[in-house]
Amino acid sequence: SGGKLDINIFPQRQELNRGWSPEGKRFRIMERYVAKNLGSFFYHRVLYDDETWIPHSLEYGVLLQDAKWWVETFQNK
């Protein structure tokens, strides 16, 4: 999202995080939208299916300029 914090808060599939897969390309498009449109409201929610710290999926939502939500869920395992 254009932030400066360069640490891993939770494990994320490399091909998703770097935009190498079709799903990862959509994820990166959403991140770039938020970074380009400063002040955009967005959220990033991690979803777990076990007791590990690795989320099974990630939900990313962006409130677009036309006041419509763009929400995608990405598989992380």
Summary of the structure (lengths in Angstrom):
residues: 77
radius of gyration: 12.6
end to end distance: 21.6
largest distance: 38.6
contacts: 183
relative contact order: 0.23
helix: 25%
strand: 26%
